[in-house]
Amino acid sequence: MSKLEKIITQAWYQNKKWILIFYPLELFFSLAQKIRRFFYNTGLFKSYRADVPVIVVGNILVGGTGKTPLVMELVSVLKSAGYSPGIITRGYGGECKKYPLVVNKQSTAREVGDEAILLYRNTQAPVVVDSNRKRSANKATQLGCDVIVSDDGLQHLSLKRDIEIVVFDGQRKLGNEHLLPVGPLRENTNRLNSVDFIFINGKQNISLLQQWKFKSFRLDIKPVTLVDISSKKERGIHSLKNKKIHALVAIGNPLRFIQTLKFLGADVLPHVFDDHYFFTINDIPKDKLPVIVTEKDAVKIEVLPLTGIEYLKISAQLPEAFKIQLLKRLSHLISFNKNRLEK
């Protein structure tokens, strides 16, 4: 994260008044959004309907909120219910020139992006990378997927969706509640009226969400184990207690990772990089202290000729009440689509 980005982010979440000098740009951004949505709602811009149900997992803020762990657990829930889900993602940070691209065992983070690799390895579901949502949805359907989970894409109106899930960070909340660039919001909070489910990652104390509490759930993301990137050997997270460590992190909300390590009792020396940053050998500390990274960063570090670096494995836990509601709604969608096609 550059110095300018840090200053702007602090202004968003510490309610600095100087950021209001960009208020005219916020008005322009808001107007452009309304015009764009009007064009889609009236059919002036075309929106594609996939042959199978589409679940979009996204957020209305910039930065990390815990979306990727939620997607992974969501796919697990769908698989357990007998579905064959597929994931579509933009593959941010990837350098592939030919799309759509189906992730496989030989794919690299440099090619398809770190999140695509992470999703594929943790779900073993088809993962299709393409910024064109229509194209990626078609490819997922061709691969035999009967449900599509879109990793991000809440603002990608070119693809119709059947279920929308929004994720918030319980610590950062809604910032100063302004739209970009004055605040961190991609969309106005009234957008939450139309989504189906809202997840709050961590503390559930966002008073603004009280009017949507009937569809709000807590997302618990917990550390599970430490995994050596090279040997895949695991050790317990309790081993971090009272240990001085280096923490390398290049994700949307690095503070959450650092705080998790501190909660586990570690004395953390943080090294923060831009989201999706590709590490080099020179980025790795040369002393003998343990180096801990996120699993998302591990898929980029694993190609370096290094040993002894570990990543913190995490797991998302979804409430049973949400699972019941989701599967019930999905069953109704499939029955409706089947009847529609038969007619």
N, C-alpha and C positions, 0 to 999 in steps of 0.2 A: 504494500500500500504506500503510495507516494505521500509526501508531506502535505500536499494540497488536499488529497483524499482524506487524510486523517483530520485535517482542520474542518473540512465540510461535514464529515461524519460526526465529529464532536458537536458541531453546531446543530445538527439534526437531533441528537439525543441528549444534549445538555441545554436545549432551548435558548441558544444564543440569538440575540436580536439582530445582529448584523446581517444574518443570512437573508433577512427580509428585503434586502436590496435587489434580490432576484425575483421579487414577487410578480413583476410584469411577465417574466418568463414562465412562472407557474400558471398564470392566467392563460397564456398562449398554449401551454401544454394541456391544460384542462379542456380548452376549446377544441384543440386538435383531437383529443380523445373522444369527445362528444360527437364530433362530426364523423369520425371513423366508425364509431359504434352505430350511429344513425344510418350510415351507408350499408352496414352489414344487416341491420334490422329491417331495412326497407328493400334489401335485395340488390342494391346498386353494386355492392361488393359481394361476390359469391362465397358461400360457405359450404364446405364439402361434408356430406353425411356418409360415414363409414358403414360397412355392412354389418358390423358388430358393435356392441356397446363401447363407448369411450369414457374412461375416467380420467379427468385432468387433476393433477396434484400440483399446486402452485402457491403463489403468495401475492399480496398486493404491496409488498415492500421490497426494496433492493437488499441484497446481502443474504447471508445464510440464515435459515430458520429451522433446519432439521428435515427438510423436504426429502432428501435422498434416503435416509433411514426409514422414513415413513413409506416411501415407494417400495422398498425392499420387503418390508413386513406386509404391506398390502398385497403384493404378489404372492407371498407365502400363504396368506389367508385365502386368496382366490384358488390357489393350487389345492389347498386342503379341502376346499368345497367342491373340487372336481372340475374346475375350469382350467383352460389352457391359455393363460394370459401372456401377452407380449408387451414389451416396453418400447415406446418411441421417445427419442431424445435428440436434442440438437447436436450434442457432442461438442460442447463448447471447449475450445482450446485445441481440438484435433485439426490435423493438416491434410486430411484425405481430400482428394480432388474429384472423386467419383461417388455419387450418391444415387439411391440409398445404399447404405453399407450395413450388412449384418455382422455384428460382432461375433468373433469366434476365439478359440484358444490362442491363435497366433496374433490376434490384434494387439496393438500397443496403445498406450495412452497418447503418445505422440501422433498416432494415426487417427484415433476416434475420440480422444478426450479422456480425462481421468474418471469422470462420473460414469461414462458408458462402460468402462472396464469394471469399475466397482459394482455396478448394477448386474452385469453379466455374471461375474464370479459369485456373487452372493445369492442370486436367484436361480441361475441356470435356466432362465427363461429367454426366449428370443429377444434380442435388443437391436433395434433398428435406428441407425444414426442418419439424420437428415434434417436440415432446417426447414424443408418443405413438408409440412405436417400431412398433407393429403397423400403425398408420395410415400411417406413412411408408414402411414396407416394402411395403405393398399398393400405394401410389402408385408406388413405384419399379418394381414388377413391371408395373403397367399401362403404364408408359412404355417397356417393352420390355427392361428390364435383366435379364440372366440370372445376374448375381452382385450381391449387395448388400454394400457395405462400410460398416460402421457406425463413424462417427467418434466415438470414446468409446462409452460404453454397456456397459462390462464389468460394471457392477453393475446394469444394467437387465435383470433376469431375466425380464421379461414377454415378451421376444423370444428365442426359441430361436436358438442359433447353432451353426454347424458347425465353424468354426475361430476360435480365440481367440489374439490376439497382444497381448502386454504389452510396454510400453516403459519402460525405466528411464533415469535420468540418471546417467551414469558418474561425475560429479563429486559430486553430492549423495548418491548411493547410496541407502540405506534410512533415512537419518536415525538416530534413536535406536531404530528398529525397534518402536515402540509404535503402537497404533491411536489414531485421533482420540479426544479432543483432546490426549492426552498426546504423541502423535507424528504423523507425516504419513501414516501408512498408512490407506487406506480399507478394506483387508481384510488379514487375517493372511497372512503369507508362505506358509503351507501352501496357499493358493489357487493358487500357482504349480505345484502338482502336476498340476492339471487343465487348464492352458492348453497350447496347441499349440506356440507359438513365443515366445521371449523375446528382445527387442532391448535392447542396452545402448548408449545414445547417448554416444559418447566412450570414455574409458578403461575397459578391460574388466578391472577389478581388484576386483570385488566377490566376496570369498571366499564369502559366503553363497550365491551362485548356482552354486557348483561342482557341487552335486548335480544341477543342471539343465543342465550344460554341453552335453549331447547335443542340446539344442533351443535353445541360446542363440547369438545372432549379434551381431556388432558393427554398429551403425548409424553410418555416417559422414555427417555433415551439413557440407557445405563451402560457404564463400562463393564466389559465382560472378562477380558484377559489381555495379556501382552503377547504379541506374536513376533518372533524373529523373522525379518523379511527374507533372509537367505535360507535358513534351515527350517523355517516354519515351526520351530519349537516354541511351545507356549510356557508362560509362567504366570503366577497369580498376580493380580493387581495390588495385593497387599504388600508385595515386595518393594513398592515405590515409597512406602512410608519412611520418612526421615532421610530419603536419598536425594542428593543433589543431581539434577538431570538437565540436559538440554532438550528443549521442546521446539521442533521445527514445524511450522504450520503455514499452509497456503490455502486457506478456505475462506468462505464468505464472512464468517464470524469467528475469527481466531480466538477471541477472548473466552468463548465458551470452552474450547479445548484446554486452554491454559488453566481456567478455573477448575475444570474437572480433575486435572493432574494435581492441582493444589489441594482439592478436596480429598484426594487419595493420600495426601500427606507428603507429597514430593516438594522439594525445594527447587523451584522451576527457574531456569534461565531461558526466557523466551526469545525465539528468532522468527519474526513474522515477515511473510512474503505476500505478494499479490495473489489473489485467488487464481487457481489453475497454473501457478508458476511451475516451470520445469527446472528442477534442481540440477546443479552441477556439483562435482566433487569439491570445488572450492567453497560451497555453501555449508559443507558438513564440518562441524567443530573437530579440531585435531587432538584435543586432550582425551583423557581416558574416561571421562564422565559418560554415563549412558545417554543415548540419543533416542528420544521417543517422538514419533510422528503420528499423524492421523492415517487411517486406512486409505483414504483418498489420495494422500500424498505418497503413500507407500508404493502405489502402482507406478509412480514415476521414478521413485528412487531405486526400485528393484533392478533397473537396467544399468545402474552404476556399479563399477567393480569395488563394492564395499561389503563389509560384513559387520555384524554386531548391532545393527540398527533395528529397532522394534517399532511396531505400530500398536496403537490401542484399539482393540476390537470393541465395538459398541453394538448395542441391540435396542431396537424400538419395541415398545410394548403397547398394544392397542386394546382399549376397553372392550369387553364382551358385548356391551350394549351397542357399540358402534358396529361391530362385526355383524350382529343380528340385523340391524337396520340396513346396512350395506347390501348384504346378501339377499334380503327380502326385496329391496328395491331393484337389484340386478335381476332377480328372478322375474319380477313383473315386467321389466324392460324387455327381456328376451321373449316372454310370452306375447307381449304386445307386438314386437317386431315379427314374430312368427305368424301371428294372425294377419298382420298387415301384408306380408309377402304372399300368404295363401290366397288373399282376396285379389 
